Amino acid sequence: MRTCGVACPEGAVGTQGAAGCVIGVREHVRVVFVTAPEPSAGVEASGRFVPLSLVHLAGAARDAGHDCRIFDALSLGISPQEGAQRVLAERPDVVCVTAATAGFPAASDLCRRVRGHGITSVMGGLHASFMYPEFLPQGGVDFAVVGDGEETLPELLHCLAEEQDPSRVAGLAFPLGGRVVRTAPRPRLATMDPLPKAWDLLDWKLYTWAGRPGSRLAATATSRGCPERCSFCPHASSTDGAWRGRSPDSVAYEISVLRRDFGADFVALFDPAPTADTARWRRLVDRLMELELGVDFLMYSRAEDVVRDARWIDRWRAAGVVHVGLCRDPSLDRLTGAEAAASLAAGRSAVRLLRERGITTEATFWIGFPDETPARVAETEERARAWDPDVARFRLLAPLPYTPAWRALSAHVVSRDYRRFNQREPVVKPEEMTLDEVREAAFAAGRRFQAERARAGAADGHRVGPWMVHAAQRPAAEARGEERGPGETPLGPSKPGPQA
């Protein structure tokens, strides 16, 4: 057996080599892709969402000739122990796990369990990309993918199959002899059109959106990165303000495939800034209107981008946009003077513009700053009422350890238990409130807003409940009496999708 030339780490099983990477010379390896079995506040509130990053990575690995499976432990709501058992039943050579910060302890637990059976473990995601010096020395994880994984992972899998030296693969980190090896940086993907995707590996009946029970919810990203540099946002930390957009035709074609082949009637745009480039966004909207795919969309946008596009917001709705999450960095809840007034004006205008077109909105307001007091909480509630979104979420501040906000607030963080960084539990200790008081203040603010919205809905049928407008007919095809079946598109004959 050839060796990769790097010593086996402590705790590795059998004949493994560098970071557990020797699995026998072969043309391909068997890979199971797993989401961390740890729900977040957003997942619990909004439904079950496609693990888009794993669809990308499994597509890239399969395109390179490897045998791939996707196991969405997050959507199934199972424990790391059960997740490990199901992964082991697939008899993989490699398990690749993705996790946000709050899910990282569960992801590490799952990796540790499967690694004990001689399986190579790979961790990816934003937390892994930044925090690998912290977790790799602890054992349990053989490799961390740093940055975009669509090129790095296939190269790593080839390395494992051929028993080669992983230090030659750019975009990796791994433990070796008590230290952490960081390989050469991987340049960002030169193009995202097209990238192979493994949609067929998903259990589609899992994915639906709480706003429309019974929907089949798919996802895509029209871009990567964000030109803004919000201090709390992990996307800003990972891209340094760089933004890369896909071509409108490529995005539209991918959505048509999701509709035709998999029966998706809802698509979530996962990118944080799909509207950053107004000319590109308008071309995409126009293309979706032209195709009339019968798909509705959930998306994010900045309030300022909505106001910028005020003259053609009608086209957003005609293209299928029914719900917009308005991005609000927590720092907006500590603005003062003219900046606070400008932010409020943009938020109010964005909500009004979208509501007038039958598009519902949600926005997050933040509680738990070091200077938090009951009076400050009341100000935040008033701010939410002034914005007047259909859904207001009151979240607890949880600065991530790889964002600029962490540098400003880390002295006030009272726990490094990442399970608590879920925006439901306080991790920042205010000077004048206890943690229990902060938690109850956020829950009470949410209950009051919901009660007020229900009372307002009783007097205004259009706004009974946050999602009523989503039942309205789409203004493009349906308004003319044209209907399409769940798998029909103008782009060709339908293929039957999986049964719900």
RABEL-V223528 format. One record per helix or strand of 2 or more residues. SS is the DSSP state (alpha for helix, beta for strand). FROM is the first residue (numbers start at 0). LEN is the number of residues. If there is no record, write none. Layout:
ss={SS | SS}
from={FROM | FROM}
len={LEN | LEN}
This chain:
ss={beta | alpha | beta | alpha | beta | alpha | alpha | beta | alpha | beta | alpha | beta | alpha | alpha | beta | beta | alpha | alpha | beta | beta | beta | alpha | beta | alpha | beta | alpha | beta | alpha | alpha | beta | alpha | alpha | beta | alpha | beta | alpha | alpha | alpha | alpha | alpha | alpha}
from={29 | 40 | 46 | 51 | 66 | 72 | 79 | 93 | 103 | 119 | 125 | 142 | 151 | 165 | 171 | 178 | 198 | 203 | 207 | 216 | 222 | 233 | 242 | 247 | 265 | 277 | 295 | 302 | 309 | 320 | 329 | 336 | 359 | 373 | 390 | 403 | 417 | 434 | 460 | 467 | 477}
len={6 | 6 | 2 | 12 | 5 | 4 | 10 | 5 | 12 | 5 | 13 | 3 | 11 | 3 | 5 | 4 | 3 | 3 | 2 | 4 | 3 | 6 | 3 | 15 | 4 | 14 | 6 | 6 | 10 | 6 | 5 | 20 | 8 | 14 | 6 | 9 | 3 | 25 | 3 | 4 | 3}
